[in-house]
């Protein structure tokens, strides 16, 4: 009951220092379709791992020379060897599925809410993923009307920068401009917060590939892998478990689809329920190349990961003449 005195306007703080209208906007995102973003640095960004020689040397230094080896050391060594064996087997399996070389890039994958089978959609249109500029793509979770307005604003800002400086706008600068607008709608009377969260995937010469997330309050942050929308806690847990610093773009596509398969209500996936996009570097021109997948390409990616929707009635049967 007490909150009703303070939630009618975005500019009124409650006694606890909360802005209820902003919190309501944040809550609305948790009911929107899931959007997953994964930064794929490629094999050049492999994390440092100590070699077996250095590990053994550290173990010897930590053990006093006068003491005898404890009984737990053989067990720990066996456990370490078993872990290394599993990691090697997993690596071999990955290389079979995703042959070298691994390209760097960013993946955005989004869940589409199918409202009605009778709804006619525009050809080539996208509900969740948008091309902002040649070097930036975005995924949205929340109210599509708000998203369309902000996407148009971001496109205008990016094109004005290109016209003025003859270069693509740095990714973080573009994100900051958009978030400044979103934040302004939380502090002026007569306005309401935008009910949409964004994932931005971009590339510029200053910081290479970048992935940012922003919420209705205007906050933004950089990520290696993240998720917004429904079931985001489950998605974040899966990403923490399976993400690696040397992941390539093809494997990142598989991981994004796997995360969506675990968070969506549907047991089977197809191109009617998912949108997919990648941002890579074109080998010929050396410039960023944004690709929003077509329906048959999404189905092929799902088939490769074993997540494709099975045809009704099981295997196709041959017609009787």
Residue frames as qw, qx, qy, qz and C-alpha x, y, z in Angstrom:
[[0.000, 0.884, 0.467, 0.000, 0.00, 0.00, 0.00],
 [0.337, -0.767, 0.051, 0.544, 2.80, 2.42, 0.86],
 [0.451, -0.083, 0.534, 0.711, 4.30, 2.23, -2.61],
 [0.252, 0.700, 0.608, 0.276, 1.18, 3.71, -4.25],
 [0.143, -0.929, -0.133, 0.316, 2.06, 7.13, -2.85],
 [0.252, -0.709, 0.436, 0.495, 5.33, 7.18, -4.79],
 [0.489, 0.009, 0.764, 0.421, 4.82, 5.12, -7.96],
 [0.427, 0.778, 0.434, -0.155, 2.57, 7.53, -9.87],
 [0.326, 0.926, -0.187, -0.045, 5.52, 9.58, -11.19],
 [0.878, 0.229, -0.201, 0.370, 9.00, 8.63, -12.29],
 [0.273, 0.631, -0.290, 0.665, 10.53, 11.62, -10.53],
 [0.570, -0.641, 0.189, -0.478, 9.40, 10.79, -6.97],
 [0.367, 0.291, -0.839, 0.277, 11.70, 8.79, -4.72],
 [0.734, -0.512, -0.412, -0.172, 10.21, 6.56, -2.02],
 [0.472, -0.823, 0.274, -0.155, 11.51, 6.85, 1.57],
 [0.866, -0.239, 0.365, 0.243, 13.79, 3.89, 0.76],
 [0.094, -0.643, 0.467, 0.599, 15.28, 5.79, -2.18],
 [0.430, 0.155, 0.838, 0.299, 13.54, 3.76, -4.88],
 [0.354, 0.310, -0.244, -0.848, 11.99, 4.85, -8.16],
 [0.615, 0.144, 0.733, -0.251, 9.07, 2.47, -8.54],
 [0.678, 0.651, 0.047, -0.339, 8.24, 3.30, -12.16],
 [0.284, 0.667, -0.678, -0.122, 11.80, 2.43, -13.17],
 [0.312, -0.221, 0.905, -0.184, 11.60, -0.82, -11.21],
 [0.706, 0.385, 0.469, -0.366, 8.31, -1.67, -12.93],
 [0.574, 0.711, -0.300, -0.272, 9.96, -1.10, -16.31],
 [0.039, 0.520, -0.853, 0.025, 12.83, -3.39, -15.31],
 [0.528, 0.020, 0.789, -0.315, 10.34, -6.02, -14.18],
 [0.725, 0.529, 0.118, -0.426, 8.52, -5.92, -17.53],
 [0.352, 0.633, -0.657, -0.210, 11.70, -7.07, -19.26],
 [0.266, -0.252, 0.915, -0.171, 11.63, -10.35, -17.32],
 [0.648, 0.361, 0.592, -0.317, 8.45, -11.27, -19.21],
 [0.492, 0.716, -0.263, -0.419, 9.87, -10.54, -22.67],
 [0.953, 0.285, -0.085, 0.063, 11.42, -12.98, -25.11],
 [0.715, -0.530, 0.247, 0.384, 14.96, -14.05, -24.25],
 [0.531, 0.815, -0.207, 0.102, 17.92, -12.47, -26.05],
 [0.839, -0.389, 0.182, 0.335, 21.41, -14.00, -25.76],
 [0.378, 0.883, -0.274, 0.056, 24.69, -12.33, -26.70],
 [0.883, -0.307, 0.200, 0.294, 28.06, -14.10, -26.85],
 [0.148, 0.886, -0.408, -0.165, 31.45, -12.53, -27.60],
 [0.970, 0.071, 0.150, 0.175, 33.66, -14.99, -29.50],
 [0.158, -0.861, 0.375, 0.305, 37.30, -13.82, -29.30],
 [0.803, 0.504, -0.316, -0.037, 38.59, -16.83, -31.23],
 [0.928, -0.136, -0.189, 0.290, 41.68, -18.98, -30.53],
 [0.427, 0.536, -0.241, 0.687, 44.04, -15.99, -30.33],
 [0.326, -0.621, 0.242, -0.671, 42.57, -15.15, -26.91],
 [0.806, -0.184, -0.560, 0.055, 43.33, -18.46, -25.19],
 [0.481, -0.827, 0.164, -0.241, 43.71, -18.01, -21.44],
 [0.190, 0.595, -0.746, 0.230, 47.01, -18.83, -19.75],
 [0.937, -0.286, -0.058, -0.193, 47.17, -22.37, -18.41],
 [0.319, -0.705, 0.633, -0.007, 50.09, -23.62, -16.37],
 [0.659, 0.356, -0.644, -0.159, 52.02, -26.47, -17.99],
 [0.915, -0.310, -0.256, -0.030, 52.46, -29.80, -16.25],
 [0.661, 0.189, -0.360, 0.630, 56.13, -28.97, -15.56],
 [0.033, -0.460, 0.232, -0.856, 55.29, -25.70, -13.81],
 [0.735, -0.461, -0.120, -0.483, 52.51, -27.35, -11.81],
 [0.904, -0.139, -0.333, 0.229, 54.85, -30.10, -10.62],
 [0.443, 0.321, -0.327, 0.771, 57.49, -27.53, -9.70],
 [0.335, -0.527, 0.119, -0.772, 55.03, -25.57, -7.57],
 [0.879, -0.362, -0.210, -0.228, 53.99, -28.76, -5.80],
 [0.796, 0.043, -0.366, 0.480, 57.58, -29.59, -4.96],
 [0.172, 0.431, -0.260, 0.847, 58.26, -26.10, -3.60],
 [0.545, -0.511, 0.004, -0.665, 55.21, -26.23, -1.32],
 [0.931, -0.271, -0.243, -0.037, 56.25, -29.53, 0.24],
 [0.345, -0.817, 0.458, -0.054, 58.89, -29.41, 3.01],
 [0.518, 0.512, -0.684, -0.042, 62.02, -31.42, 2.16],
 [0.069, -0.298, 0.868, -0.392, 62.00, -33.28, 5.48],
 [0.658, 0.088, 0.454, -0.594, 58.38, -34.50, 5.26],
 [0.280, 0.040, 0.921, 0.267, 57.09, -37.63, 3.56],
 [0.280, -0.120, -0.493, -0.815, 54.44, -37.48, 0.81],
 [0.498, 0.039, 0.531, -0.685, 50.91, -37.57, 2.17],
 [0.372, 0.198, 0.904, 0.076, 48.44, -40.28, 1.16],
 [0.399, 0.735, 0.397, -0.378, 46.18, -37.70, -0.51],
 [0.015, 0.638, -0.451, -0.624, 48.76, -36.73, -3.14],
 [0.171, -0.011, 0.899, 0.403, 48.26, -39.82, -5.38],
 [0.231, 0.621, 0.738, -0.130, 44.49, -39.29, -5.29],
 [0.123, 0.827, 0.056, -0.546, 44.86, -35.63, -6.25],
 [0.079, -0.450, 0.669, 0.586, 47.24, -36.59, -9.06],
 [0.219, 0.252, 0.917, 0.218, 44.80, -39.20, -10.37],
 [0.198, 0.771, 0.521, -0.309, 41.98, -36.66, -10.21],
 [0.040, 0.746, -0.244, -0.619, 44.08, -34.10, -12.07],
 [0.133, -0.205, 0.832, 0.499, 44.99, -36.62, -14.77],
 [0.229, 0.481, 0.846, 0.021, 41.35, -37.65, -15.15],
 [0.155, 0.829, 0.257, -0.473, 40.30, -33.99, -15.49],
 [0.021, -0.592, 0.509, 0.625, 42.98, -33.35, -18.11],
 [0.209, 0.065, 0.917, 0.335, 41.86, -36.43, -20.02],
 [0.233, 0.682, 0.674, -0.165, 38.24, -35.25, -20.03],
 [0.089, 0.821, -0.035, -0.563, 39.28, -31.76, -21.17],
 [0.108, -0.384, 0.722, 0.565, 41.36, -33.24, -23.99],
 [0.231, 0.328, 0.900, 0.169, 38.48, -35.46, -25.11],
 [0.186, 0.806, 0.442, -0.346, 36.14, -32.45, -25.05],
 [0.005, -0.703, 0.328, 0.631, 38.63, -30.41, -27.10],
 [0.168, -0.107, 0.862, 0.467, 38.95, -33.15, -29.73],
 [0.218, 0.558, 0.800, -0.030, 35.16, -33.46, -29.92],
 [0.123, 0.831, 0.171, -0.515, 34.81, -29.68, -30.38],
 [0.043, -0.550, 0.547, 0.630, 37.38, -29.60, -33.18],
 [0.224, 0.180, 0.909, 0.303, 35.51, -32.38, -34.98],
 [0.158, 0.734, 0.647, -0.132, 32.26, -30.44, -34.75],
 [0.130, 0.978, 0.035, -0.158, 33.78, -26.99, -35.35],
 [0.840, 0.182, 0.083, 0.504, 36.85, -27.39, -37.61],
 [0.355, -0.626, 0.094, 0.688, 39.73, -24.95, -37.41],
 [0.259, 0.088, -0.383, 0.882, 40.35, -22.09, -37.96],
 [0.139, -0.702, -0.657, 0.237, 37.89, -20.49, -35.54],
 [0.168, 0.558, 0.186, 0.791, 36.76, -17.01, -36.56],
 [0.135, -0.259, -0.514, 0.807, 36.25, -14.22, -34.06],
 [0.198, -0.397, -0.441, -0.780, 32.99, -12.31, -33.81],
 [0.282, 0.020, 0.569, -0.772, 29.79, -11.83, -31.81],
 [0.196, -0.306, -0.874, -0.322, 26.53, -13.80, -31.83],
 [0.381, 0.014, 0.340, -0.860, 23.05, -12.51, -30.98],
 [0.244, -0.224, -0.902, -0.279, 20.17, -14.96, -30.72],
 [0.328, -0.038, 0.300, -0.895, 16.61, -14.05, -29.74],
 [0.149, 0.333, 0.925, -0.102, 13.34, -15.77, -28.96],
 [0.257, -0.140, -0.334, -0.896, 10.35, -14.66, -30.99],
 [0.354, 0.216, 0.713, -0.565, 6.96, -14.76, -29.30],
 [0.083, -0.188, -0.783, -0.587, 4.56, -16.35, -31.77],
 [0.325, 0.122, 0.380, -0.857, 1.30, -14.50, -31.14],
 [0.734, 0.372, 0.371, -0.430, -0.83, -16.06, -33.88],
 [0.542, 0.013, 0.718, 0.435, -0.37, -18.35, -36.86],
 [0.373, 0.758, 0.521, 0.122, -2.74, -16.08, -38.80],
 [0.123, -0.888, 0.074, 0.438, -0.50, -13.03, -38.47],
 [0.748, 0.566, 0.116, 0.326, 1.08, -12.04, -41.77],
 [0.505, -0.677, 0.139, 0.517, 4.63, -10.80, -41.33],
 [0.382, 0.870, -0.218, -0.222, 6.60, -8.56, -43.64],
 [0.935, 0.220, -0.043, 0.276, 9.22, -10.37, -45.69],
 [0.571, 0.409, -0.254, 0.665, 12.72, -9.70, -44.47],
 [0.310, -0.755, 0.114, -0.567, 11.47, -7.98, -41.34],
 [0.530, 0.036, -0.719, 0.449, 12.89, -8.68, -37.90],
 [0.500, -0.754, -0.315, -0.286, 11.16, -8.34, -34.55],
 [0.742, -0.646, -0.027, 0.180, 14.09, -8.76, -32.18],
 [0.649, -0.274, 0.275, 0.654, 17.36, -8.15, -34.03],
 [0.326, 0.929, 0.161, -0.074, 18.21, -4.92, -35.86],
 [0.671, 0.206, 0.082, 0.708, 21.07, -3.58, -37.93],
 [0.193, -0.870, -0.191, 0.412, 22.00, -0.19, -36.42],
 [0.170, 0.860, -0.373, -0.304, 25.04, 0.59, -38.54],
 [0.744, 0.465, -0.478, -0.046, 27.62, -1.25, -40.60],
 [0.367, 0.353, -0.748, 0.427, 29.55, -2.08, -37.43],
 [0.243, -0.079, 0.668, -0.699, 26.72, -2.47, -34.87],
 [0.489, -0.297, -0.689, -0.445, 23.75, -4.81, -34.49],
 [0.276, -0.241, 0.543, -0.756, 21.33, -4.95, -31.57],
 [0.367, -0.311, -0.866, -0.135, 18.88, -7.33, -29.92],
 [0.303, -0.334, 0.174, -0.875, 15.87, -6.10, -27.94],
 [0.301, -0.326, -0.885, 0.139, 13.73, -7.50, -25.14],
 [0.047, 0.393, 0.453, -0.799, 10.57, -5.66, -24.16],
 [0.440, 0.709, 0.404, -0.375, 8.01, -3.48, -25.93],
 [0.613, 0.255, 0.485, 0.570, 8.63, -3.51, -29.67],
 [0.159, 0.913, 0.280, 0.250, 7.12, -0.03, -30.14],
 [0.376, -0.889, 0.194, 0.174, 9.66, 1.44, -27.70],
 [0.704, -0.226, 0.490, 0.462, 12.43, -0.58, -29.35],
 [0.532, 0.584, 0.437, 0.431, 11.54, 0.71, -32.82],
 [0.024, -0.992, -0.066, -0.104, 11.71, 4.31, -31.62],
 [0.507, -0.744, 0.365, 0.237, 15.11, 3.82, -29.98],
 [0.731, 0.067, 0.516, 0.442, 16.50, 1.88, -32.95],
 [0.392, 0.802, 0.292, 0.345, 15.53, 4.74, -35.28],
 [0.232, -0.963, 0.134, 0.008, 17.21, 7.22, -32.92],
 [0.675, -0.465, 0.466, 0.334, 20.40, 5.11, -32.77],
 [0.672, 0.380, 0.464, 0.434, 20.50, 4.80, -36.56],
 [0.189, 0.944, 0.132, 0.235, 20.20, 8.57, -36.97],
 [0.434, -0.843, 0.288, 0.133, 22.98, 9.19, -34.45],
 [0.740, -0.178, 0.516, 0.393, 25.27, 6.68, -36.19],
 [0.558, 0.593, 0.407, 0.415, 24.58, 8.16, -39.65],
 [0.022, -0.995, -0.001, -0.095, 25.15, 11.73, -38.44],
 [0.561, -0.661, 0.420, 0.269, 28.53, 10.68, -37.02],
 [0.715, 0.141, 0.536, 0.425, 29.42, 8.94, -40.30],
 [0.372, 0.827, 0.289, 0.309, 28.46, 12.04, -42.31],
 [0.196, -0.973, 0.122, -0.021, 30.44, 14.36, -40.03],
 [0.418, -0.697, 0.567, 0.133, 33.64, 12.32, -39.56],
 [0.674, 0.486, -0.487, -0.268, 33.59, 9.86, -42.48],
 [0.258, 0.232, -0.915, 0.208, 34.01, 6.89, -40.12],
 [0.599, -0.440, -0.637, -0.205, 31.76, 4.54, -38.21],
 [0.391, -0.722, 0.207, -0.532, 30.82, 5.72, -34.74],
 [0.162, 0.292, -0.873, 0.356, 32.73, 3.97, -31.90],
 [0.477, -0.349, -0.784, -0.190, 30.49, 1.35, -30.37],
 [0.358, -0.432, -0.622, 0.547, 30.56, 2.52, -26.75],
 [0.009, 0.150, 0.014, -0.988, 29.96, 6.13, -27.80],
 [0.407, -0.198, -0.565, -0.690, 26.81, 5.08, -29.66],
 [0.509, -0.399, -0.756, 0.098, 25.61, 3.01, -26.69],
 [0.263, -0.305, -0.424, 0.812, 26.24, 5.94, -24.35],
 [0.184, -0.022, -0.209, -0.960, 24.22, 8.34, -26.52],
 [0.520, -0.307, -0.658, -0.450, 21.26, 5.97, -26.54],
 [0.520, -0.388, -0.675, 0.351, 21.49, 5.36, -22.78],
 [0.101, -0.108, -0.210, 0.966, 21.60, 9.11, -22.12],
 [0.408, -0.185, -0.371, -0.814, 18.24, 9.38, -23.86],
 [0.621, -0.337, -0.699, -0.110, 16.81, 6.45, -21.89],
 [0.412, -0.262, -0.558, 0.671, 18.04, 7.91, -18.61],
 [0.071, -0.067, -0.006, -0.995, 16.49, 11.29, -19.41],
 [0.533, -0.315, -0.504, -0.603, 13.05, 9.69, -19.57],
 [0.612, -0.376, -0.658, 0.227, 13.39, 8.63, -15.92],
 [0.373, -0.300, -0.361, 0.800, 13.94, 12.12, -14.48],
 [0.132, -0.036, -0.154, -0.979, 11.47, 14.44, -16.21],
 [0.407, 0.296, 0.639, -0.582, 7.81, 14.72, -15.28],
 [0.649, 0.512, 0.046, -0.561, 5.19, 13.58, -17.77],
 [0.515, 0.486, -0.675, -0.207, 7.48, 10.91, -19.25],
 [0.917, -0.270, 0.245, -0.164, 7.81, 7.19, -18.60],
 [0.345, -0.520, 0.725, 0.291, 10.86, 4.92, -18.91],
 [0.601, 0.367, -0.557, -0.440, 11.33, 2.98, -22.13],
 [0.837, -0.217, 0.417, -0.281, 10.19, -0.59, -21.49],
 [0.893, 0.424, -0.140, 0.054, 13.01, -2.25, -23.40],
 [0.571, -0.627, 0.447, 0.285, 16.48, -3.66, -22.76],
 [0.632, 0.715, -0.274, -0.124, 19.16, -3.83, -25.45],
 [0.780, -0.299, 0.380, 0.397, 22.13, -6.00, -26.30],
 [0.380, 0.873, -0.219, -0.212, 24.60, -4.23, -28.59],
 [0.842, -0.095, 0.364, 0.387, 27.17, -6.16, -30.62],
 [0.346, 0.934, -0.057, -0.062, 29.75, -3.99, -32.35],
 [0.810, -0.058, 0.139, 0.567, 33.28, -3.60, -33.65],
 [0.190, 0.979, -0.073, 0.032, 35.57, -0.61, -33.99],
 [0.674, 0.493, -0.385, 0.392, 39.34, -0.17, -34.48],
 [0.164, -0.686, 0.431, -0.563, 39.76, 1.07, -30.91],
 [0.500, -0.322, 0.681, -0.427, 38.47, -1.92, -28.91],
 [0.126, 0.083, -0.944, -0.292, 37.77, -4.61, -31.54],
 [0.446, -0.400, -0.706, -0.377, 34.62, -6.67, -30.81],
 [0.094, -0.104, 0.544, -0.828, 32.41, -5.43, -27.96],
 [0.365, -0.461, -0.768, -0.254, 29.18, -6.61, -26.36],
 [0.076, -0.120, 0.390, -0.910, 27.08, -4.24, -24.23],
 [0.226, -0.544, -0.805, -0.075, 23.80, -4.59, -22.35],
 [0.074, -0.157, 0.182, -0.968, 21.53, -1.70, -21.32],
 [0.083, -0.476, -0.857, 0.179, 18.30, -1.59, -19.30],
 [0.002, 0.811, 0.478, 0.338, 15.36, 0.87, -19.06],
 [0.423, -0.818, -0.153, 0.358, 17.13, 2.94, -16.38],
 [0.346, 0.914, -0.207, 0.048, 19.87, 3.95, -18.84],
 [0.525, -0.610, 0.582, 0.115, 22.62, 1.86, -17.25],
 [0.846, 0.460, -0.256, -0.084, 24.91, -0.08, -19.58],
 [0.558, -0.595, 0.575, 0.071, 27.78, -2.52, -19.07],
 [0.476, 0.537, -0.644, -0.265, 30.20, -4.57, -21.15],
 [0.849, -0.180, 0.434, -0.241, 30.03, -8.39, -21.22],
 [0.069, -0.337, 0.882, 0.323, 31.70, -11.48, -22.62],
 [0.273, -0.265, -0.851, -0.362, 28.36, -13.30, -22.65],
 [0.198, 0.128, 0.529, -0.816, 25.01, -12.27, -21.24],
 [0.088, -0.423, -0.842, -0.323, 21.26, -12.56, -21.55],
 [0.246, 0.067, 0.275, -0.927, 18.20, -10.34, -21.09],
 [0.602, -0.086, -0.443, -0.659, 14.55, -11.25, -20.96],
 [0.868, -0.310, 0.036, -0.387, 12.66, -14.19, -19.52],
 [0.976, -0.175, 0.024, 0.130, 14.56, -16.91, -17.65],
 [0.365, 0.820, -0.358, 0.259, 17.73, -14.84, -17.75],
 [0.501, -0.637, 0.551, -0.198, 18.99, -16.40, -14.48],
 [0.911, 0.042, 0.409, 0.033, 18.95, -19.87, -16.06],
 [0.688, 0.693, -0.012, 0.214, 20.63, -18.55, -19.19],
 [0.015, -0.866, 0.438, -0.240, 23.35, -16.78, -17.20],
 [0.721, -0.422, 0.541, -0.094, 24.05, -20.01, -15.30],
 [0.895, 0.308, 0.292, 0.138, 24.44, -21.96, -18.56],
 [0.456, 0.837, -0.163, 0.255, 26.72, -19.30, -20.02],
 [0.310, -0.778, 0.514, -0.186, 28.95, -19.30, -16.93],
 [0.836, -0.196, 0.512, -0.026, 29.21, -23.06, -17.18],
 [0.818, 0.336, 0.405, 0.232, 29.92, -23.46, -20.91],
 [0.330, 0.939, -0.083, 0.050, 31.57, -20.21, -22.02],
 [0.799, -0.222, 0.133, 0.543, 35.31, -20.28, -22.81],
 [0.079, -0.820, 0.127, 0.552, 37.66, -17.40, -23.59],
 [0.146, -0.351, 0.705, 0.599, 38.83, -19.07, -26.84],
 [0.536, 0.459, 0.692, -0.153, 35.39, -19.82, -28.27],
 [0.152, -0.033, 0.554, 0.818, 34.98, -19.28, -32.02],
 [0.407, 0.111, -0.057, -0.905, 32.00, -17.82, -33.84],
 [0.599, -0.041, -0.680, -0.421, 30.54, -21.17, -34.99],
 [0.417, -0.191, -0.816, 0.351, 30.75, -22.65, -31.51],
 [0.076, 0.147, 0.370, -0.914, 29.25, -19.47, -30.07],
 [0.530, -0.017, -0.369, -0.764, 26.27, -19.89, -32.41],
 [0.605, -0.142, -0.780, -0.072, 25.81, -23.42, -31.07],
 [0.261, -0.167, -0.669, 0.675, 26.06, -22.22, -27.47],
 [0.267, 0.060, 0.087, -0.958, 23.51, -19.45, -28.03],
 [0.633, -0.074, -0.515, -0.573, 21.03, -21.89, -29.56],
 [0.521, -0.137, -0.808, 0.240, 21.62, -24.34, -26.72],
 [0.042, -0.117, -0.502, 0.856, 20.89, -21.63, -24.15],
 [0.472, 0.021, -0.135, -0.871, 17.65, -20.69, -25.92],
 [0.626, -0.082, -0.721, -0.284, 16.60, -24.34, -26.07],
 [0.409, -0.186, -0.762, 0.466, 16.95, -24.54, -22.27],
 [0.010, 0.216, 0.369, -0.904, 15.14, -21.30, -21.50],
 [0.418, -0.009, -0.352, -0.837, 12.25, -21.33, -23.97],
 [0.672, -0.018, 0.486, -0.558, 8.94, -22.98, -23.15],
 [0.843, 0.387, -0.190, -0.322, 8.95, -24.94, -26.40],
 [0.813, -0.313, 0.474, 0.128, 10.67, -28.35, -26.52],
 [0.688, 0.242, 0.459, 0.507, 11.64, -27.98, -30.18],
 [0.069, -0.688, 0.080, 0.718, 13.05, -25.02, -32.08],
 [0.570, 0.468, 0.519, 0.432, 12.62, -23.72, -35.61],
 [0.302, 0.156, 0.153, 0.928, 13.09, -20.52, -37.56],
 [0.252, -0.685, -0.446, -0.517, 9.58, -19.31, -36.62],
 [0.627, -0.734, -0.254, 0.056, 10.61, -19.03, -32.96],
 [0.652, -0.482, 0.117, 0.574, 14.20, -17.80, -33.22],
 [0.417, 0.899, -0.085, 0.099, 16.16, -14.96, -34.77],
 [0.814, -0.314, 0.171, 0.458, 19.93, -15.21, -35.19],
 [0.366, 0.915, -0.103, 0.135, 22.64, -12.74, -36.20],
 [0.806, -0.270, 0.045, 0.525, 26.43, -12.59, -36.23],
 [0.150, 0.973, -0.167, -0.048, 29.01, -9.83, -36.54],
 [0.856, -0.145, 0.242, 0.434, 32.39, -10.82, -37.99],
 [0.058, -0.725, 0.350, 0.591, 35.23, -9.32, -40.00],
 [0.816, 0.561, 0.085, -0.114, 35.03, -9.75, -43.77],
 [0.765, -0.271, 0.348, 0.469, 38.29, -11.36, -44.92],
 [0.557, 0.514, 0.357, 0.546, 38.29, -9.59, -48.28],
 [0.061, 0.839, 0.113, 0.529, 37.64, -6.01, -47.12],
 [0.431, 0.037, -0.563, 0.704, 38.76, -6.21, -43.48],
 [0.292, -0.292, 0.086, -0.907, 35.56, -4.39, -42.44],
 [0.366, 0.061, 0.773, -0.514, 32.85, -5.50, -40.02],
 [0.368, -0.052, -0.711, -0.597, 30.22, -7.72, -41.63],
 [0.452, 0.022, 0.590, -0.669, 26.80, -8.06, -39.99],
 [0.327, -0.025, -0.831, -0.448, 24.65, -11.00, -40.99],
 [0.588, -0.016, 0.446, -0.674, 21.04, -11.59, -39.95],
 [0.182, -0.058, 0.965, 0.182, 20.28, -15.23, -40.68],
 [0.560, 0.017, -0.372, -0.740, 17.45, -16.23, -43.00],
 [0.833, -0.199, 0.214, -0.470, 14.93, -18.91, -42.07],
 [0.954, 0.205, -0.220, 0.008, 16.67, -21.78, -43.87],
 [0.409, 0.534, -0.554, 0.490, 20.03, -20.80, -42.36],
 [0.443, -0.440, 0.487, -0.610, 18.56, -20.87, -38.85],
 [0.950, -0.029, 0.067, -0.303, 17.03, -24.29, -39.51],
 [0.788, 0.406, -0.407, 0.219, 20.41, -25.55, -40.77],
 [0.076, 0.540, -0.594, 0.591, 22.16, -24.28, -37.62],
 [0.696, -0.290, 0.363, -0.548, 19.54, -25.94, -35.41],
 [0.965, 0.178, -0.150, -0.123, 19.95, -29.18, -37.37],
 [0.535, 0.519, -0.547, 0.381, 23.71, -29.08, -36.85],
 [0.136, -0.415, 0.620, -0.652, 23.26, -28.71, -33.08],
 [0.262, -0.196, -0.945, 0.016, 20.60, -31.42, -32.92],
 [0.095, 0.318, 0.530, -0.781, 17.95, -28.93, -31.79],
 [0.267, 0.010, -0.470, -0.841, 15.77, -28.80, -34.90],
 [0.657, 0.087, 0.365, -0.654, 12.04, -29.41, -34.71],
 [0.256, -0.020, 0.944, 0.209, 11.19, -32.94, -35.77],
 [0.367, -0.061, -0.494, -0.786, 8.58, -33.32, -38.51],
 [0.642, -0.082, 0.408, -0.644, 5.14, -34.25, -37.25],
 [0.941, 0.174, -0.002, -0.291, 4.32, -37.94, -37.53],
 [0.757, -0.368, 0.470, 0.265, 7.94, -39.02, -37.19],
 [0.306, -0.282, 0.643, 0.643, 9.93, -40.03, -40.27],
 [0.507, 0.422, -0.188, -0.728, 8.53, -39.22, -43.64],
 [0.650, 0.101, 0.753, -0.014, 6.83, -42.15, -45.34],
 [0.059, -0.133, 0.667, 0.731, 6.82, -42.88, -49.04],
 [0.582, 0.251, 0.112, -0.765, 3.54, -42.21, -50.76],
 [0.541, 0.133, 0.830, 0.043, 1.60, -45.24, -52.06],
 [0.087, 0.146, -0.533, -0.829, 1.04, -44.99, -55.81]]
